[in-house]
Amino acid sequence: MLSLGGRGVRVARHNLALNLALRCQHTATTRASALAPVPGLDLGESKLRRAVFYVPCSEERKIQKSLTSSADCIMYDLEDGVSLNRKGMARELVLSALGANTHARELGVRINSIGSGLERDDLNVILQSEKLNSIMVPKVETPGDIEFVAKLIDELAAPSSRDIRIIAGMETALGIVNIRDIARADKRIDALLFAAEDYCADTGITRTPSRRELYHARSVVATTAHAFKLQAIDMVTMDFRNMDVLREESTEAAEMGFTGKQVIHPAQVDAVQECFLPSRDTMRRAWRIVDGYQQHYKLGKGAFDLDGKAIDMPVVKWAYRVLHRAELAGIDVDQIKN
């Protein structure tokens, strides 16, 4: 039998906690509600959307597999994952897919782009479902694209379903130029999403393994999302069997401020969701910062020293955000403080 040392046991326990968090939805009260007040703190997220997993709605086998997926968001696809001659079939299957999935935290549908001639038929079908939580609108270029979808939600969705959220896909140069107006086009928008392949097709950019040619557009999407208190969803890793590239891209995206990533294969889901959780060391440091802030607040002190580094209000806010995301994933942050 393999024997683990003390550190190995701690790592194993942490990995178990992460895996449980990836698979179980857990409602937790953030530490921000229980500790010393933090002026101007807005934690924003009320749920995680780390992996947005596309499931082509023209393939019954893949729909069946999605029913047990651990992805934060199951996004049934009527757009790029479905060939033109199977759009009708996909619409026939999407309602049953939404109805059959009782496991997912969030159920969404990616419709065809506005102006494709297919979008109204998509919306006429999916807005019949009371299980629909979100609509991904691809290739958004103007606020009018979002306003069109919002209007049909008001007209067609049942009153109990009109809080459907909208994810706006930033996939063209025009979309990036108009992104600020798009972000505030409707109160239902709660995420901006970047799609690299369509953006490259639109701009003629040559994709490289370094991804440096995409840095500007990705940064614009992430920054704008945070400016308007929205989630930021990063691009697909097309080399879906290469877990090293997937983890590298996911870690980079999290460092850039993205809150999640699109995935196209079940094998990508757990790795992505783990990468968009704070590491144990990060959570432990965040806990110490918040705890230190609470203690110094009682003493009437502002900035304080921790391990030889100055801790002031921006660092305290960062720490609260780290713990909030961990708690949304079902992690008891009090258990990782030591």
N, C-alpha and C positions, 0 to 999 in steps of 0.2 A: 504494500500500500504506500502511495506517495505521502510523504510527511511534509507539512508546511510549517515554517517557522512563524514567529509572532507576526512579522510584517506580512507574510504570505496569507495568514489567516485574515488579517485586517483587509488586505486587498480582495481576497475571495468574498468576504462579507460585503464589501462595497460593491463588487461586481454583481453579487446577488441582488443587492438593493436596487442597483441601476436596472437590472433586467426586469425586476418586479415593477419598477416604475415605468418601464417602457410598455408594459402590458396591462397595467391597471390604472384606471382613472381614480383619482383620489382628490377630494375636496379638502383643502387645508386653509386655515386662517393665517395670513401672512404675519410675520413677526412685526411688521410695520404697524399693525393695529394694536399691538400690545406693549410697545416700548415707547421711549421718549419721542416727542414729535420731531418731524423733519420738515422744515419749511420748504414748500414747493415740490415735495416728492409726489410724483405721479407714476405709479408702478405700471399703469397701462394694461398689460396683458391680463385677461381673466381666464384664458385657456391657452394651452400650448398647441402649436401647429408646426412641429419640427419636420416631420416627413409628410409631404403631400404626394400621395401614391396614386399615380394614374392607372386606371383599369379600363382597357378598351371595352366598350359596351356591345361590341359585335362578337365577342368571344365568350361563350357561356362557361368554358372551363376556367378562364381567368376570373370571371365574375364569381364563380363558386369558391375559388381560392381566397378571394378578397373578404369573404364573410368571416374569416378568422384572423385577418391581418391585424398586427399590433400598431399599424400606422396611426398617428394622431388624426390624420385626415385622409379618408378614402375619396378620391376624386374620379367618379365614373366619367369616362371620356367619350364625347360625341364628335370630337374634332380630329386632330392629327393622327390619333391612334386608330381611326376608323376610315377605311377606304370609301371613296365616293359612292360606289355601288352598294355599300352596306349601311348607309346612313339610316335608311328606313328601318332596317333590322335592329340597329342600335337603339333607335327611339322606342321600338317595341319592347326591348329588353330592359331599358333603363328604369322604368317604373317598378318592375318586379325586382330588380337588383336593389333599389332603394328600400322597397318594402321588406325584402328578405334579410337585410343586414341589421341585426339587432345588437351587434357587438361594437361597432365603430363609435368613437367619440364624436366624430364629425363626418357627415355625408355631404358630398358636393358633386356637382356636375360641371364639366367643362363643355360649354356650348361652342358652336361654330362662330367665327368672328362676325362682327356687325358689318353688314354689306356683302356677306357671302351669299345671301339669298337663302340660307339654311337656318339662320338664327331664330326667326320667328316660329318656325315649326318646332325647333328644339324647345323653346320656352313654352309654347302651347302645351307640350307634353309634360315637361318636368315640373311645371308649376301646379300640376294636379296633385303632386305628392305632398303629404304633410310631414314626410320624413326628411325633406330636403333642408339642409342647413346653410349651404353656400353655393354660389354660382361663380365659376371662374370664367371671366370674359377675356378671351385671348386677343392679342394684337390691338389693344386699345390705343387709339391715336388722338382722340378729342374727348372732352367732357360729354359731348353728345352721345357717344357710344354707351357710356354709363347711364346717362339719363334715359336712353331708350329702354335699357333693361329694367331700370327702376320703375319706369312707367308701367311696363307689363307686369311687374310684380304687384303693383298696386291694383291693376285691373283684373289679374287672373288668379292670384294666390288667395287661398282661404284667409280670412281675417287673422286666424291663429298662426299663420305662416308668413306674415308680411314682415317679420324681422329677419328674413333671409339675408345673409351677409354676401357682399360682393368682393371678389378678388380680381384686381385689375392687372392684366398681363401687359408688361412693358416689353415689346418685341420689335419695335421699329425705331428708326431715328426720330420720326415725327412724334412718336409716343414719348420718347425721352425729352424732347424739346418742350412738350406740353405737360410734363408730368405733374407740376404743381397744381395746375388747373384740374387735371384728372383726379388727383388725390383728394380734392375737396368738392368733387362733382356731386356727391350724394352722401348722406349720413350712413348709408348701409356699407360703404367701403370700409373694410378693416384690414386690408393687406394689399401691398404692391408686390408684383412677381416679375422676375427677370428671366427671359428666355433667350439663351445665347445663340442657338442655331438659327432661329428666325431673325435675330438681330444681325447676325453675320450675313445671312442671305439678303437682307434688306440693304446693308451698308457696303457689302463687298469686302468686309474684314476677313483676313485669313486667320483661322484658328491655329493656335500653337499650344504645346503642352504647358508653357509658362503662364498662359492666361493674361499676360500683361496687356494685350490689345483690348481686353474686356474690362479692365480695371475702372476706367472712367465711368462707363455706363453702369456697372454694378454699384460703384460708390454713389452715383447719383440716386439710384433706386433705394439703396439702404438709407442714405441721409434724408431723402425726401420722406420716406416712410416714417422715420423717427420724428421728423419735424411736425408731422400731422398725427402722431400717436397711432400709427398703423404698424402691422407686422410687415416684415420684409422677407420674401421667399426667394432663394437663390436658384440658379440654373440646374439643369439635369447633368449628371455625370454620364456621358454617353458610353464610355468604356465600362459598362455596368458590371462586368465580371472582375474588374481590377479593384479589389478592396483597398489597396494602398492609395491609389489615385482618389478613390471615393472619400477616404478619411482625410487625405490631404486637402481636397477641395472643401470638404465640410468644415474642417478646422479653420481654414482660411476664411471661409464665409462667416463663421461665427465671430472671428476676430474683426471682420469688416463691419459687423453690426447686423448681419442677417439673423433672423430668428428661426429660420427653417430652410428646407431645401426640397426641390421636386425630385421624386424618384420614379423609376419606370420598371423596377424589378423587385420582387419580394425580398431577395437577398440583400438589398440595399437598406431596407427599412431600419432594422435595429442598429446598424452601424451609424446611420445618419442621426437617429434619435439620441444615441449616446453622445455623439460629437456635439450636439446642440444642448447638452446639459453641462453645467459647470463641473470641472474636475473636483475630486475630493479635496485636494490642496486649496483650490480656489474657494470652495465652500467653507472650508475650515478657516481660512484667512478672513473671509467675509463675516463669518460668525464672530470672530475675535474683534473685528472692527466695530460691528454693531454693538457687541457687548461692551467694548471700551467706550463707545459713544454714550451708551446708557449710563455707565458709571460716572463719566466726566460731566454729563448733563446734570446729574444729581448734585455735583460739586460746583455747578455754575461755571464750568469751563467749556470753551469751544474747541479749538484745535488741540490735539494731544499727540503724544509720541507712542509709536508702536514698533518695536524692533528697530529703533533708530530712524524711523521714517515718520514724517509729519502726516497726521491724518486730519483733514479738514472736511467741510461739508460735501464737496463733490465726491470725495472718496467714500464718505458714509452713504451717500445716495447710491453709488455703484454697488456697495456691499448689500444694501437692501434689495436691489434688483437681482443680484445673484441668488440670494436666499429665496426671494419670491419665485423665481423660475424653478428652483429646486423643489419648493413646496408644491407648485403646480403639478410637478411630475410625481408627487406622492412621497418625496423623500423627507424624513423627519430630520431636519437640520440640527436639532438638539443632540442627535445621536452621533454626529460627526465632529463635534466641537473639540474633542481631545485627540 
